[in-house]
Amino acid sequence: MRELIESFISSNYDSQTSAQIVDRICNGRGGLLDVVESLEPLLTSENSGQRAAGTRLLADVLHGLPRDLLSGEHTSFICAFFLERMKDHHNVVPAVLHVLPCLLSSAEGFESGHHNNVLLTPYFLTKKVVCKNRLA
């Protein structure tokens, strides 16, 4: 996975990388944990643009994965991560919004009782995201 992430960075965030990562995961040549570990330099960067790119890539990977690959525990953990990103720089928030339909449609998260973080999502959207028109 690391080489795909390095290629993603060096290609100025090539959008085809997510499909390659999904293919590897679906073929058993890696896992979601490998992706997150490989994305660490982007996800923890001081540069909000890099954090946004890493968050968007992770969101794109999640959109491409079959729902049966995400357990309820995975969904809950991933939701917790993205909910924290809602508090990040405004450049990162669109990537978080992009992943929400994917996470909310994950039936596993609701069936297995690991749904608290999923259910907090609407709360964060209404209470924690500051709208620009509120600031005016």
Salt bridges, closest charged atoms under 4 A:
GLU3 OE2 - ARG24 NH1 2.29
ASP23 OD2 - ARG29 NH2 3.27
ASP60 OD1 - ARG56 NE 3.14
ASP60 OD1 - HIS98 NE2 2.83
GLU84 OE2 - LYS87 NZ 3.03
ASP88 OD1 - ARG51 NH2 2.73
ASP88 OD2 - ARG85 NE 3.30
